[in-house]
Amino acid sequence: MILVIGNWFDGIVIDRLWVSQKSWIIPEIIDIPYIKSWKTILVRRILGMIVYIPIAAIISFIFVKISLVL
């Protein structure tokens, strides 16, 4: 869940809100377009969530089984 929450925070707060408002400027890369569309951000975050949650469930299941054996 930490990865899912961090992924959403990064996509919405950092990538879209903070970077798009030009709250910070790096002179060397000022001409590089970095602002992603809302569609791109939401699609990537949803796909990431779809991947992270089953992987976390599988890893949790494995650790529970190992702890029961020990």
N, C-alpha and C positions, 0 to 999 in steps of 0.2 A: 504494500500500500504506500510505503514511503516513496518508491519509484514512481508510482502513478501520480501521487500528489505533486512530487517534484517536477514531473514531466509537464503537468498542467500549469503549474506556477511559472516554469521557464517559458512555456509557449505563450501564455497570456500576458503575464506581468513583465517579464524581461524582454522577450522578442517583440511583442506588439506594442505595449504601452510605453515602456521605458525607452526603447530604441527609436520608436516612431516619433516620440516627442523631442528627440535630439537632446535629451537630458545630459548626455555626455558626448564628447567629440574627440575622436582620435585623428589627428591631422594626417597621418600617413594613409588612412583608408577613407577619407572623407568623400571621395567620388564613387565608392563602391556601393551599389544599392543593396541594402540588407533587409529592408522592411518586407516581410512576407504578408501575403493576403490572409484574411481571416479564414478563408476556405482551406488554404494550405495548412495553417496552424491547427485548425480543428480536425482535419482529416488525419494528420500525423499523430495528434494526441489520442484520437479515438483508436487508431490502429495500434499505437503503442500500448494502450490500455488493454486492448483485446489480446495482445501478446503477453504482457506482463502478468496479468491475473492468472491465467492457466499455468504459466511457468511457476509462479509463486505457490499455487495450490499443489503442484506436483512436488516441488521441493519440500513443502511443509509435510506432505504425506510421507515422503521418504524419511524425513527426520523423525516423525512420530513413530514410524515403524522401527527405525534404528533405536530410538529411546526405549521402546517396549522390549526389544531384545536384550538390551543392556540392563 
